[in-house]
Amino acid sequence: MVRIRRGKITTADLNTEWSARGELLVHVEADISILDAGQELYSEILFPVLELASGLHDWVSADSSRRSNFEFESMSFEEVGVVRIVKFDSGWRVGSIYQPGLWSKSYSLDDIDFEVLRFTREVRAEAESMIGVDLSALFENR
């Protein structure tokens, strides 16, 4: 199964008097690895995990029958697709534009959703605990 693993969240670069939503999304970070059956598909140090969790939440909240590919658009990366979830004939695969030929095995949308929801819940809970702010607004369908 595909797993999105992350290290402990840090807010070291977050201004203590932050006010902009974008600053919050970009500066709640953790080391991240995306793995499939133990094989690393992508990893990054100090990745904007709150921004990814918010984007994945929006994606997973869409009706499954109309769900399009997920291509992470980040304020921290010029490239779109640092994390990708793409529909193939046999199911959904996870990868990154930084590893163009490396994809996870094919999984059902239910399996992908399960992992995405686990990741988003954990990131949100830890971030809220660290900064002491309810982050509901970042996880509402826009």
N, C-alpha and C positions, 0 to 999 in steps of 0.2 A: 504494500500500500504506500501511496505517496504521503510523506510527512513534511510539514513545515516546522522546522525546529528553530528555536531562537534561544539566545542567551538571556541573561538578566538585562532588563530594560535600564537604560540610563537616560537621564535628562540633563547631563552635564553641560550641553550647549544651549539649553533652554534658558532664555533670559528670565530672571526671577519675577520680572514685572511684565511677562508676555501678555499680549492682548490680541494679537492676530491669530486667526485660526490656522493659517498657513505655517506660522512659526511653530505652533504646537504640533502640527502633523509632521513637520520635517525634523524636529529636534527631540522627539521621543523615539529613541533608537535602541537597537540591539543587534548583536551578531546574528546572522540568519543562515540557515542551510536548508535546501530543499532536497529531499532524499527519496529514492524509490527503491525499495528492497535493499537498503544499505548503500546504494550507489548515489554518490553526490551529483546532482544535476546542476546546482548553482549554490554559491555561498558568497557572502559579503560581510565585511566588518562594518559595524555602526550603520546598519540599514534602517531607513525610516519605517519601522514596523507599525506605528500607529496609522500612518498614511496608507500602508498596504492593507491593514485590517479594515480601515474605513472603505477603501475601494472594493475589497473583496466582499464586504458586507452588502454594499450596493449591488454587486454582481449576483450574489447568491439570493438576494431578495427578489430578483426578477422572476417572473413566471418561467418555469423550466421549459415549457413548450416553445417559448420565444427567446430563450437565452442565447446570446451571441458569445463569441470568444471573449475572454478576459485578456486585456493587454494593459498591464500596469502603466499608468501615466503618472509620473512622479515629478514633484518640483525639484527633486534632488538629482535627477538624471535627465540628460538631454534626450536620450533614446526612449522610445515607447516600447514596452514589452520586456523589461528587465525580468519580470515574472509574467508568464503567459499560461493560460489554460485554453486549449484549442480543441474544437470538435473535429474528430477524424471519423472516418466511416464506421469504425468499430467501437467508438466511444470517445472519451475525453482524455487528453494527455497534457502533462505539465512540462514546461521547459522555460528557457530564457533566451533572449536574443544574443546573449553573450556566449551561449553554447548552442549554435544554430542546428547542429545535427544530433543533439542529445535530447531525447524525450523520455518521459516516463512510459511505462506500459500503458495500455488503454484501460480506463476505468469507467464505470457507470457514473452518471451525474450524481446519483445518490452517494456514492463513495467519495467523490470529490467534495460535494457539499458537506459531508460529515467532517472532513478534515478542515475545510475552510471555516466552518462554524466553530470548531474546537479552537482553532488558531485565533479567530477574532474575539471570542469570549475571553480567552486567557490574556491576550494583549490588552484588551479594554480593562479588565479587572485589575491587572497589575499597574497599568498607567493611571487609572483613577486612584488607586491606593497611594501611588508615589506622589502625585501632584495634588491630591486632595480635592479634585474637581469632578463633578458628574459630566461624563463625556457623551451623554445621550444625543446631543445635537450632531455629533460626528457619525452617529450610527442610525440616523433617521433616513428614510428613503427620500432622495432629493429629486 
